[in-house]
Structure formats: structure tokens, C-alpha cells
């Protein structure tokens, strides 16, 4: 039976693997020893695959461990987390394992992966590439021809597009309920 690790067990196993593999980033901004908070952050950033679950507990496996040690190695080379994400996304699992280079003594025996393998949540990648333009005809927004402003009170100005402007007295009478509502809501806030 394959073993899966809880978050705290995974953080401890990752710390041991990083130390045994001799991976210590020189970058002072990167913490050398992984902790639970770092694991959550890397998962949220999409650097680590989403963990599996066993009941309410998160479960981590071999792929998570290999990627975390690989992240630390790449940080040691001075790469940013965005550069690391791009590089890891382009690697095959065997390449990630080779990069991590964790001695077998540092990997818990029978460590498997959560089923099914959770896809990486790539936070921030949604807007990276603009969407492809659709073949649907674009509807042009109407052009403003003549914008006029009518001051209804000290705090409300009505903008009207066009050349014809109703009589100011009729505009103020029509806007009176709105102005009363705005005035009373401001008094309630104070």
C-alpha cells in the first residue's frame, strides 16, 4: 500500500529531503527549509500540484516532494518563482526527478501520489495570454456626440448626451426624489 503524507508530515519530509539533498538557496529572500506555510503558498501559486484529500486532511505524495526540492534547487540558482513555474511546467516528471536529485534514503518508503493526480492550480496564469479574438462581429459602442452636464445639487451632476436638453426646472423636479434619497442616506451615515 502506498503511503501519503499529511501537511505536517509532508513539511517535515520535505525539510529532511532538502537538507539531505544539500539544497540550500543562497537567495536570502528564499527560506531554505520548507514549512507548512510555504507548502500552502507554493500550492496556491501553482508551483506544487493541488494535494489530494483523505477526509478533511490534505494528502501529499512523491510528486509533491520532488517538485518542492526542485523548486529549492532552482531558487538556489537565483530564479524567481515565476521563472521556476515556467521551467517546471515545461519539464517531464523524469526531468523533475532528475533535477530534484533526492537520495532514496530521504524519501519515505512506499510514498505514492494522491489519486487522481490533482492538476496544478496555476494562479495568475488566467490573464497571462490574451484570449483569441472571436470571429463574431464586434459591436461598436455609440460615440458621444455632445455631452452636457446639468448640476442638480452640490453633490449630483447629471450628464446628458445629445443636443436637446429638457427644461432645467423639469429636470430638477424629476430628480427631486433621487436627491432626497441621496440626502437622507448621507444624514443616516453621519
C-alpha positions in Angstrom: 0.0 0.0 0.0 1.3 3.4 -1.0 1.9 6.0 1.8 0.5 9.5 1.6 1.6 12.3 3.9 -0.5 14.9 5.8 0.6 18.6 5.5 2.7 18.5 8.7 4.3 15.1 7.7 5.0 16.4 4.2 6.6 19.6 5.5 8.9 17.5 7.8 9.7 15.1 5.0 10.4 18.0 2.6 12.7 19.7 5.2 14.7 16.4 5.6 14.9 15.9 1.8 16.1 19.4 1.2 18.8 19.0 3.9 19.9 15.6 2.7 20.0 16.6 -0.9 22.2 19.6 0.0 19.8 22.1 -1.4 20.2 25.5 0.3 19.3 28.5 -1.7 21.8 31.4 -1.4 19.0 33.8 -2.1 18.2 35.5 1.3 14.6 36.0 0.2 14.1 32.3 -0.2 13.8 30.3 3.0 16.0 27.2 2.8 13.9 24.8 4.9 10.3 24.2 3.8 7.5 24.7 6.3 3.7 24.2 6.1 3.0 27.8 5.3 5.5 27.6 2.3 3.8 24.5 1.1 0.4 26.2 1.1 1.9 29.3 -0.7 3.6 27.2 -3.4 0.3 25.3 -3.9 -1.7 28.5 -4.2 0.9 29.9 -6.7 0.6 26.7 -8.8 4.2 25.6 -8.2 3.0 22.4 -6.5 0.1 20.3 -7.7 -3.0 20.5 -5.6 -2.9 18.0 -2.8 -5.3 15.1 -2.5 -7.7 14.7 0.4 -8.4 12.0 2.9 -11.5 13.0 4.8 -10.7 16.6 5.7 -6.9 16.2 5.7 -4.8 17.2 2.7 -2.5 14.5 1.4 0.8 14.9 -0.4 3.0 12.4 -2.2 6.1 11.7 -4.2 5.4 14.2 -7.0 4.9 17.0 -4.4 8.2 16.1 -2.7 10.2 16.0 -6.0 8.8 19.3 -7.1 9.4 21.1 -3.8 13.1 20.0 -3.8 13.4 21.0 -7.5 11.9 24.4 -6.6 14.6 24.9 -3.9 17.3 23.9 -6.3 16.1 26.4 -8.9 15.9 29.1 -6.2 19.5 28.3 -5.4 20.3 29.2 -9.0 18.7 32.6 -8.5 15.5 32.0 -10.4 12.3 33.8 -9.4 9.1 31.8 -8.6 7.6 32.8 -11.9 10.7 31.6 -13.8 10.6 28.4 -11.7 6.9 27.8 -12.5 7.6 28.2 -16.2 10.6 25.8 -16.1 8.8 23.1 -14.1 5.7 23.3 -16.3 7.8 22.5 -19.3 9.6 19.5 -17.7 8.6 15.9 -17.8 8.2 14.1 -14.5 11.5 12.2 -15.1 13.3 15.6 -15.6 11.8 17.0 -12.4 13.0 13.9 -10.5 16.5 14.2 -12.0 16.6 17.9 -11.1 15.5 17.2 -7.5 18.2 14.5 -7.1 16.9 13.4 -3.7 18.8 10.4 -2.3 16.4 7.4 -1.9 17.2 7.4 1.9 15.5 10.8 2.2 12.2 9.7 0.5 9.7 7.9 2.8 9.3 4.3 1.8 6.3 3.5 -0.4 5.5 7.1 -0.9 2.8 7.3 -3.6 0.7 10.1 -5.0 -2.8 11.1 -4.2 -5.4 9.6 -6.5 -6.2 11.0 -9.0 -3.2 13.3 -9.5 -4.5 16.8 -8.9 -3.8 19.2 -11.7 -1.7 22.2 -10.8 -3.7 25.3 -10.0 -2.0 27.9 -12.0 -2.9 31.1 -10.1 -2.2 34.2 -12.1 -2.0 32.4 -15.4 -5.6 33.2 -16.5 -4.8 36.7 -17.8 -1.2 35.9 -18.9 -2.2 35.3 -22.5 -5.0 37.4 -24.1 -7.9 35.4 -25.4 -8.0 34.6 -29.1 -10.2 37.0 -31.0 -13.5 35.6 -31.9 -14.9 35.6 -35.4 -18.1 37.3 -34.1 -18.6 40.8 -35.5 -17.8 43.4 -32.9 -20.5 45.9 -32.0 -19.2 49.4 -32.0 -20.2 51.4 -28.9 -22.1 54.5 -29.7 -20.0 57.6 -30.0 -20.6 60.5 -27.7 -21.8 63.4 -29.8 -22.4 66.3 -27.4 -22.1 65.7 -23.7 -23.8 68.2 -21.5 -23.7 68.5 -17.7 -26.5 69.7 -15.5 -25.7 70.4 -11.9 -28.7 69.2 -9.8 -27.2 69.8 -6.3 -23.9 70.3 -4.6 -23.1 66.6 -5.0 -25.0 65.4 -8.1 -24.4 66.2 -11.7 -26.5 64.8 -14.5 -24.7 64.0 -17.8 -26.8 64.1 -21.0 -25.6 63.0 -24.4 -27.1 64.9 -27.3 -28.1 68.3 -28.4 -31.6 68.6 -26.9 -31.7 69.4 -23.3 -35.1 69.4 -21.4 -36.0 72.4 -19.4 -33.9 72.7 -16.2 -36.9 73.1 -13.9 -38.5 69.9 -15.2 -35.2 68.0 -14.8 -34.8 69.2 -11.2 -38.5 68.3 -10.4 -37.9 64.8 -11.9 -34.7 64.4 -10.0 -36.1 65.6 -6.6 -36.9 62.1 -5.3 -33.4 60.9 -6.1 -31.8 63.9 -4.5 -34.0 63.4 -1.4 -32.9 59.8 -1.2 -29.2 60.7 -1.5 -29.6 63.5 1.1 -31.3 61.2 3.6 -28.8 58.4 3.2 -25.9 60.8 3.8 -27.6 62.0 7.0 -28.1 58.4 8.2 -24.4 57.7 7.6 -23.4 60.7 9.8 
